[in-house]
Amino acid sequence: MKKKKIKKNLIILGILILILLGVVISLILIHQPKEEPVSLTEEQKLIEQGIQIVNKENFTSEANTLLEKGYSADEINQIYEYMSDKNIAKILTNNKVDLSKFYQISNFDFDKIDRYLAYQTSQGIEMKQAVTEVNLNLDTDFYTNIETIEDPSSITVLVNKFHALPADYVPEDLVSIPSFPNLQIKDDAVDDFENLLAAAKLDNVIIIPYSTYRSYDYQEGLYNKYLQTDSQEEVDTYSARPGHSEHQTGLALDVRSSSHWSNLTDSDYEWMLNNSYKYGFIIRYPKGNSRITGYQEEPWHLRYIGIEHATKVHELGITFDEYYDIYLTEH
């Protein structure tokens, strides 16, 4: 009987001890300082919304601005993956627009969105091509919105119906072609042209240059001469107005086959198409591209742009105008 009583007392004591421990633990927990909730950084907040962080100064501020304008996380990610800093700056200062057609078009210019859309609709072409052609001002008339070229001595200078050379520009480094000393081109091009002639000769293709550097005044006289027999609209399809001729750069040559007076035979032209780029030259006005170049096909008109660029133009199968806008212009 005594043992049962002792056992009962021990059980009661154990219960009391457990109750006491529970009270003590509760008091400890109550009096512990509460942990402050962890605050997220601005970057973490963006990440939670699905925005990919870009290593760029003021990125979080810019991303939040775009969110406020109504751009989604996916749109913001696309903007920073594909758009240039110049375009992003414009996007940040304008109301939200639908950019879905332009993300992967490298030569896109935010300021021309309305022109791109209108031109694509009118021409029925892909947006990528519409962007390039609008950048080349082909949605306007030739010889309008003319810009004066700032660096006419560059071997990749773009001279066309929208880009004019200064009237007083004369290349400083004109030299005579060794095998045709009465003709001059820029020193940059002369060695490569001689190499082209030699390579052609090895394939029994005899090429003869007959018109190289022309001054502004010479081109003016030539253009006016054509106007005496043809309308200006017609002349503009085959002759450049003064200041708009590549010949003034010293980088253009008209060449002919030995059996022709002012053109290439079909076989010689084929050789030129397949080989001239190896020496830095391109057929500047190829067949089927008058809508872009503004000129009829001119198999005889070579333009020097250097081996690297000529090779790319050849591989891409595009005009130099298009190449210049896509690869040589900052957008």
C-alpha positions, 0 to 999 in steps of 0.5 A: 500500500505504501509503495502505491502511494509513493508511486502516485506521488512521483507521478503527481510530482512529474506532472507538476515538474512538466507543468512548471517547465512549460510555464518557464519555457512560455515565459522565456518565449514571451520575453524573447525579442521578436525578429524583424521581418526580412526586407527585400532589396529592390533587385529581389523584388524585381526577381520575384516579379520575374524580371531578369537583373541586368548589370547596368547602372540604374537598372532597378530604377529603369525597370520600375519605371517600365513597370509603372508604364505598364510593361510586363516582366516578359516585355522588360526582359525582351527590351533589355535583351534586344534593345540598344541603350539609345532605344531604351532611353527613348522607351523610358521617356515615352508612353507604353507602346507595343514593341512585340514586332521589333524586339529582335530587329537590331536596326530598329529605331524607336522614333520611327515606329509609326513609319515602320508600321505604315510602310510595312502595310503599304509594301506588304513586306516583313517588318525586318525588311520594312525597318531597314528600308524606312531607315534608308528613307525609302518611304520618302522620295529620292533626293529628299531629306538629304544629309551631308556626309561627315566622314567622306574619306571612310572606305565604308562611306555611304553615298546615295540619293539621301547622303551627299558629299560636300561639293569641295571634297577631294580625296587626299590620297588619290593615286594612279593605278599602276597598270592604268596610270591615267586613272586615279583611285584612293590609295586604300583600294589600289593594291587590291584592284591590281590583285583583282585584275591579276586574278581575273587574268589568270582565269582568262578574264581581261578587265579594263577600268575606264572611269574612276575618280570624278570631281563634283564639277565633272559629275555636274557636267555629266549629269547636265549633259544627260539632261539635254536628251532625257528627262530628269526622272529618266536620268536619275535612274542611271546617273547620280546628281552632283555630290551623290556620285560614289566616283567622287570618293575615289572608291568607285570604278567603272570597268569593262571587258576587253571586248566591250566598250563600256560593259562586261560580258555575261561570263565576265560579269559572272566572274566579277559577282563570284570573285570581286569580294575577295579583293574588297570590291562589290557590284554596287548596283546589282540586278533587281535592286533598283527600288533600294539603290535608286539605279538601274542595274550596273554590272560595270560599277565596282565599289571598294569597301574592303575585303572584310565588308565586301565578303559579308555583303557577298555572303548576305546577298544584300545591297551595300545600302542595306548592309550599311544600315544593319551593320555599320549604323548605330541605332 
